[in-house]
């Protein structure tokens, strides 16, 4: 593992994201959170606890819905999708750690629609690193980060549950 990136305080970024989501959902009913494995799932778990939405928490693994599946292959650690609530008519906050090309978000939306038709899908992301290939933008965003294409911004979770970010080679 590489060292945490000191200029990117993932805990401070999480606090910013939490405040945005809390304010944005203040008057919204039938809300549920769906985290994209794995970093987005970690964020969604913590958001659900902080927003008292633990009964309305789900997770998606987009491995089989990605349009570049044939090119990238299957990850060794595929997780199962778990959506234990009715998606139909719900306002879903899709949670991801790093927004980049938009392909993961598109795949997650496709997966969601396999479970029903939400009234609305909002996107919450800890970091947006640009480089979009699809017209996707976060509704709730903690920070915009610039990185060269050959670098990856990776959310890590320590044993005590605290978040930190690392920059790895692609």
Buried (B, 14 or more C-beta within 10 A) or exposed (E): EEEBBEEBBBEEBBEBBBEBBEEBBEEEEBBBBBBBBBBBBBBBBBBBEBBEBEEBBBBBBBBEBBEEEEEEEEEEEEEEBBBEBEBEEBBBBBBBBBBBBBBBBBBBBBBBEEBBEBEEBBBBBBBBBEEBEEEBEBBBBBBEBEBEEEEBBBBBBEEEEEBBBBBEEE
